[in-house]
Amino acid sequence: MTDIKSNREQLNEKFFKDMDLVLIERLRSQMQHEEKTKALEEASGIHDQAVLEELVEQNVCPETISAFRLVPLVSVAWSDGSIQPQESEAIMKAAVENGIKPGTAAHDVLQSWLERKPPHDLLTAWKDYTQSLLKTVSPATVQSLRDDAVGRAEAIATAAGGFLGLGSISSSEQAVIDEVRSVFET
């Protein structure tokens, strides 16, 4: 009888110890998530919690936010199913123009997007991020951001060129460009 009671106490102790470890890990994870969200809020200037949550889900962090701003270019390049070397070069040139240096987290993330197609949710997160950002800037800034984003997206679409320069923007590329443009019209 004493052995049964002792075994029961040991099982109870182990169960509660395991539960404590699970709860501690869950709390640690939640705290890390909140820290990431807060850091991203400070780096991006976005205060919309839903947008911040979406960005954290896409593994965007303060170190990679500059690469995140180039998502439309990556989306245009991947729109036809593969990236041409000229498109990749044009995106990396845009990265350098945006201050993204080799060896940084932003550069590494961007490089990974060029090697493996990112999920479509990434463009959705970029759209939500941009729409949230647009609420905080003047109409002139909105126009400037739109011209920049659309112009760069079109430059990527034409980077690989077409046959003798004809039809250099495919219908799938144009659809992504139109999607990017629409973000600035709401």
C-alpha positions as CSV (number, residue, x, y, z in Angstrom):
1,M,0.0,0.0,0.0
2,T,2.8,2.4,0.8
3,D,4.5,1.6,-2.5
4,I,1.3,2.4,-4.4
5,K,0.9,5.7,-2.5
6,S,4.6,6.5,-3.1
7,N,4.2,5.7,-6.8
8,R,1.1,7.9,-7.0
9,E,2.9,10.8,-5.3
10,Q,5.8,10.4,-7.7
11,L,3.5,10.3,-10.7
12,N,1.6,13.4,-9.4
13,E,4.9,15.2,-8.8
14,K,6.1,14.3,-12.3
15,F,2.8,15.3,-13.9
16,F,2.8,18.7,-12.2
17,K,6.5,19.3,-12.9
18,D,5.9,18.5,-16.6
19,M,2.8,20.8,-16.6
20,D,4.9,23.6,-15.0
21,L,7.6,23.2,-17.7
22,V,4.9,23.4,-20.4
23,L,3.4,26.5,-18.8
24,I,6.8,28.1,-18.4
25,E,7.7,27.4,-22.0
26,R,4.4,28.8,-23.2
27,L,4.9,32.0,-21.1
28,R,8.5,32.3,-22.4
29,S,7.2,31.9,-26.0
30,Q,4.5,34.5,-25.4
31,M,7.0,37.0,-23.9
32,Q,9.4,36.5,-26.9
33,H,6.5,37.0,-29.3
34,E,5.5,40.2,-27.5
35,E,9.1,41.5,-27.5
36,K,9.3,40.8,-31.3
37,T,6.0,42.6,-31.9
38,K,7.1,45.6,-29.8
39,A,10.5,45.8,-31.5
40,L,8.9,45.6,-34.9
41,E,6.4,48.3,-34.0
42,E,9.3,50.6,-33.1
43,A,11.3,49.8,-36.2
44,S,8.3,50.0,-38.7
45,G,6.3,52.8,-37.2
46,I,3.2,50.6,-37.5
47,H,0.9,50.5,-34.5
48,D,-1.9,48.3,-35.8
49,Q,-1.6,45.1,-33.7
50,A,-3.2,42.9,-36.3
51,V,-0.7,44.0,-38.9
52,L,2.2,43.6,-36.5
53,E,1.0,40.1,-35.7
54,E,0.8,39.3,-39.4
55,L,4.4,40.5,-39.9
56,V,5.7,38.5,-36.9
57,E,4.0,35.4,-38.4
58,Q,5.9,36.0,-41.6
59,N,9.1,36.2,-39.6
60,V,9.6,39.9,-40.3
61,C,11.8,41.5,-37.6
62,P,13.5,44.9,-37.2
63,E,16.6,43.5,-38.9
64,T,14.7,42.4,-42.0
65,I,12.1,45.1,-42.4
66,S,14.1,46.8,-45.1
67,A,14.0,43.5,-47.2
68,F,10.3,43.3,-46.5
69,R,9.8,46.6,-48.3
70,L,11.0,44.8,-51.4
71,V,8.3,42.1,-51.3
72,P,6.5,43.6,-54.4
73,L,9.7,43.2,-56.5
74,V,10.1,39.6,-55.4
75,S,6.4,38.9,-56.0
76,V,6.6,40.3,-59.5
77,A,9.7,38.3,-60.3
78,W,8.1,35.0,-59.0
79,S,4.7,35.7,-60.7
80,D,5.5,33.6,-63.7
81,G,6.8,30.7,-61.6
82,S,10.5,31.3,-61.8
83,I,13.0,34.1,-61.4
84,Q,15.2,35.1,-64.3
85,P,18.9,36.0,-63.5
86,Q,18.2,39.6,-64.8
87,E,15.3,39.9,-62.3
88,S,17.4,38.6,-59.5
89,E,20.2,41.1,-60.3
90,A,17.7,44.0,-60.5
91,I,16.3,43.1,-57.1
92,M,19.7,42.9,-55.5
93,K,20.6,46.3,-57.1
94,A,17.4,47.7,-55.6
95,A,18.5,46.1,-52.3
96,V,21.8,47.9,-52.4
97,E,20.0,51.2,-53.2
98,N,17.9,50.6,-50.1
99,G,21.0,50.2,-47.9
100,I,20.8,46.4,-47.7
101,K,24.4,45.2,-47.4
102,P,25.6,41.6,-48.0
103,G,26.0,39.7,-44.7
104,T,23.1,41.4,-43.1
105,A,19.9,39.6,-42.0
106,A,17.9,41.7,-44.5
107,H,20.2,40.6,-47.4
108,D,20.0,36.9,-46.3
109,V,16.2,37.0,-46.2
110,L,16.0,38.7,-49.6
111,Q,18.5,36.1,-51.0
112,S,16.3,33.3,-49.6
113,W,13.2,34.7,-51.3
114,L,15.1,34.7,-54.6
115,E,16.1,31.1,-54.2
116,R,12.8,29.7,-52.9
117,K,9.4,31.2,-53.7
118,P,8.0,32.8,-50.6
119,P,4.3,32.2,-49.7
120,H,1.7,34.4,-51.2
121,D,0.8,35.5,-47.7
122,L,4.0,37.5,-47.7
123,L,2.6,39.9,-50.3
124,T,-0.7,40.0,-48.3
125,A,1.3,41.0,-45.2
126,W,3.2,43.6,-47.2
127,K,-0.1,45.1,-48.5
128,D,-1.5,45.3,-44.9
129,Y,1.8,46.8,-43.7
130,T,1.7,49.4,-46.4
131,Q,-1.9,50.3,-46.0
132,S,-1.3,50.8,-42.3
133,L,1.8,52.9,-43.0
134,L,-0.2,55.0,-45.5
135,K,-2.5,56.2,-42.8
136,T,0.3,58.0,-41.1
137,V,1.7,60.0,-44.1
138,S,0.7,62.9,-46.3
139,P,-1.0,62.5,-49.6
140,A,2.2,63.6,-51.3
141,T,4.2,60.9,-49.5
142,V,1.5,58.3,-50.5
143,Q,2.0,59.4,-54.2
144,S,5.8,59.2,-53.9
145,L,5.6,55.7,-52.3
146,R,3.2,54.5,-54.9
147,D,5.3,55.8,-57.8
148,D,8.4,54.2,-56.2
149,A,6.8,50.8,-55.5
150,V,5.0,50.6,-58.9
151,G,8.0,51.9,-60.8
152,R,10.4,49.4,-59.2
153,A,7.9,46.5,-59.8
154,E,7.7,47.5,-63.5
155,A,11.5,47.6,-63.7
156,I,11.7,44.1,-62.4
157,A,9.0,43.0,-64.8
158,T,11.0,44.4,-67.7
159,A,14.4,43.3,-66.5
160,A,14.3,39.9,-68.3
161,G,12.8,41.5,-71.4
162,G,10.6,39.8,-73.9
163,F,11.1,38.7,-77.4
164,L,12.8,41.7,-79.2
165,G,11.5,43.9,-76.3
166,L,7.9,43.1,-77.2
167,G,5.6,42.0,-74.5
168,S,8.2,42.3,-71.8
169,I,5.6,42.5,-69.0
170,S,3.7,39.3,-68.8
171,S,0.0,39.1,-67.8
172,S,1.0,37.5,-64.5
173,E,3.6,40.2,-63.8
174,Q,1.0,42.9,-64.7
175,A,-1.5,41.3,-62.3
176,V,1.0,41.7,-59.4
177,I,1.9,45.2,-60.5
178,D,-1.8,46.1,-60.5
179,E,-2.2,44.5,-57.1
180,V,0.7,46.7,-55.8
181,R,-0.8,49.8,-57.3
182,S,-4.2,49.1,-55.8
183,V,-2.7,49.2,-52.3
184,F,-2.1,52.9,-52.7
185,E,-5.6,53.6,-54.0
186,T,-7.6,52.8,-50.8
